Amino acid sequence: MYVVQRLNRNMNSDFLEFNYGLYSRACEENNWLYPKWIKDAEGEYFYTDDDNDKWRMYPFIKCDILGKPLSKERLFELGRGLARMHKIFAEMDDKPRAVYPHLHDLKHYYDEYIRVQGETKEERDEELEKKIDDKIDAMLNVKLDTSSVIHADTKLSNILFDNGKVVGSIDMDTIMSGSVLEDIADSIRSSCVSGDRFDRESAEEIIKGYIGFSSQKEIIQNSLPQVFDKICFELALRYYTDSLSEEKYFKETYPGYCRERAMSLLNTLWG
């Protein structure tokens, strides 16, 4: 079984291929599963069709499908798996090139929000906007060491489990230089938040797993809470901006979905 994907036209295929060369070597050497691109008859990874769209193909990776809530054992293993992934990424021969250059760039998202807010014809939400105004300065002041290589989209569905162990990751196009705290925080958001209810005990299990495989215990324990709040705020801002914009990024599963998600995320705090 294979997966065939059409690339978003905004993606730089040269950057994608450069990054693939970096992480594929590191993953192979460490027995970490990842999507292994297949070359076409001309020896190219990307096939360009008559509409100038580019396509790629790789074998389907069969792994466990996990849903929330996760057991303590799975949460601990998730943290351990993230730490192992970051250790593997640190072995790359070079820094990746950002295919999505503004990913996790809160200043960029806020500037886009202000622009769209000024142009919108949609009815605006005063309560949401007040919450954004009240929090933006504190969120912009969260300082991060962005010298590590991270996955940058560590939602639960992108982490591969097999027989209870993390064995790999998918959706690697987001790989970039950033802070490992952003990956940990985003994984916690994906695994330990339902609506605006945050399961702190579950988050602590992920942290235990991570610091047991990492030397960054003090940094994680001291800084992760504010990075978690920033990650939730950042995604809330993106959802609300999307609800105002004519150019949609998120799928509106029902009317008002994006604003509902924005409000839930704004109300999701570590403390």
N, C-alpha and C positions, 0 to 999 in steps of 0.2 A: 504494500500500500504506500502511496506517495502523496505528498502535499505539493500543489502547484499554486504559486502566489503571483499576483500581478503587483508590481511596485507602484507605490504612490509617485506620481510624476514629479513631486517636489523633492523626492529623495535623490541624493547624489550617489549614483551607482559606483563611481570610483571610490568614494569614501567607504561605501558598504563593503566593497571587495578588499580594500586596504585593511579594514577592521577584521574582516573574516580571516585574512591571513594571520593576523595577530592572535585572535582568540582561538582559532581552530588548532593551531600548534600547541598552545598552552593547555587546552582542554584534552587533546589527544594524549599529551604526555602525562596527564593526571587522571586519565580514565573518567572524564566528566562528559556526560552526554549533552549534545547540542545538535541543532539542525545542520546536517552535512550536505552542502549544496552539491548538485550533480552538474557536470559540464555537458554541453550539447555536442553535436557531431563536429562542430568547428573548434571545440576546445574552450568555449566560453561559458561562463556561469549564467549569463543573461541572454534570453532570446527576445528579440525585438519584433513585434508583429506589424501588420500593415498600418495600424493606427498609431505606430510609434510608441506603444506601450511595451514595457520590459517585464519579462516573466522569469521566474526561477523555480526550481523543483528540488525537493529533498525527501528522503524516506520518512515516513510517519514513525514517530517514536511512541511505542506503546508503554504507558506507565499508569500508575494509580490515578483515579479521579477522586479528589478530596473535596469535601464541603465543610462549611462551618456548622457547628463548632468543632474544632480539632481537639483531640485528646491531649493531655499533658505531654505524653511521649512524642506525639507528632509536632507539637509546638516546640519542644526542646530540640527535636531533630531539624525543624525548620531553621531555628537560629544557628545550629551547628552547620547546616548546609550553606547558609548565607556566608558564614565565616570562611568555610572552605572555598566557596566560589570566589570571594574576594582575594584569598591567598593565591588561587590559581591565576586570577586576573593580574595580580602583582608580578607574575612571572613573564608577562608579555615583553617582547623585545622593544616596543615603542608605545607611545601614548596613542589611543584611538583618535580618529577624527570625528567630530560631532556631526552626525547625520541630522540630528535635531538640535541645532546650536543654542536654542533658548529653553531647552528642557530643564525644569527646576529653577528657572531664572525668574524669581518673583517680581523683580523690578520690571522685566519685560511684560509679564502678564498684567501687572498693574497699569503700565502705560497703555497697553492694548485695551484694558477695561475703560480707562478714561476716554480713549479715542472713541470706542464703540458707544459708550454712554452719551457722548456729545452728538453722535450721529443717529442714534436709534429713534425709530418711530414706534417702538413697542412701549407698552405701559411699564413703568419702572416700579420696583419694590422698595419702598422707603425703609422698611425694617431691615431688609437685607443690606441695603446700602449704608445704613447707620452702623451696623455691625462691622462692615468692611472698613468704614472710616475710623471706627474706634480701635481697630486692631492693626491697621496697616503699618503704622510706624514701628510698633514692637516687632512685627514679623519681618520687616525689612532690616531690622537691627540684629537679627540672628546671624552670628558669624560662624562660618564653616571653613574647615580645611578641605579644599577641593583638589588635593594632589593625588588622590587614589583613583583607580579605575573601578567604575561601578556599572551595574546592569542598568539602573535608572528606571526600571518598570517591574519591580519585584512583587507584583500582585501574586496571590496564591496560585492562580492558573498558569503562571509562567515558571513555576518551580516544579521540577519533576521528582516525584516520589516513586519508589519501587520497593515493595515489601517493607514499608515503614521507614526507609532511608532516602535521603535526598541524593539523587544520582546525577542531576544535570539541570539545565535551564533552557528555555526557548525564548522566542521573540528577542533576539540579541541585537536587533538593529539600533536599539537605544543606547548601546554601550558607549561610555563617555568618561571623561575625567570629572570627578565629583567627590562628594563626601560619603563614606560608607554609612554614616548616620542616616543619610537620606534613604538609602536602600533598606536599612533596618526599620526605620520609621514607616516607610511605605508598605513594607511587608506586614508590620503590626496593624496598620490601618486596614489592610485588605483582610487580615485573618482574625482580628480581635474587635472589630467594630460592626455592629448591626444597627442600622438607622443612626441615631445619635447616642447609642449606648456603647460605651467603651469598657471592655473587659480587661481591667488592669492586671488581674492575676494571670490571665493568658499571655498578656504582653511580657510579664516578668519571666515566664517560662521560655519565651523566645530569646530574651536577653541572657538568661542563664546558659542556654545552648550556645549562643554566640560567644560570650566571654570565656566559656570553657575551651574554645578553640582559637582564641585571639588574645593579644597582649594589650588590648585597648580598654580594659575594664573600667578604669577611672574616667576616661573621656566619655565612654558610653553612658555610664551611670549619671554623670554630671550634666551632660549636654543633650541626651536623647529626648527628655520631655519637651524642651522648647523646639527641637527639630520636628518632633511629632506634631506639635501644634502648628508649626509652619507648613508642614506637608498637607495637613487637613485644610488649612486656610487657603493654600495655593490652589488646591483642587476645587474648593468652594468658589474661589474667584473665577476659575476657568469655567465652571458650570454656569455661574450667573452671567458672565460675559457672553457665553454661548447663547443663553436665552434671549439676549438683547440683539445679537448679531444676525445678519442675514446669511453669513457663511457659517454653517453648522459643522461642528466637529463631533459632538456627542449625539448619540441617537436618543431622540425624545420618545421613550417607550409609551408615554401617555401625556396628555396636555398638563404642563406644569411640572413635569418630572425633573428637569434641570434645576429649577428654582427650589424644589423640595430637597434635592440632593445638596444644593448649596447651603440651605438653612441647616440641614442635619450636620454637615461637615463643619460649619461655623460654630455649632454647639458642641462639637466633639473636642474635648480638651483632656490633656493628661492629668492635670491636677483637679 
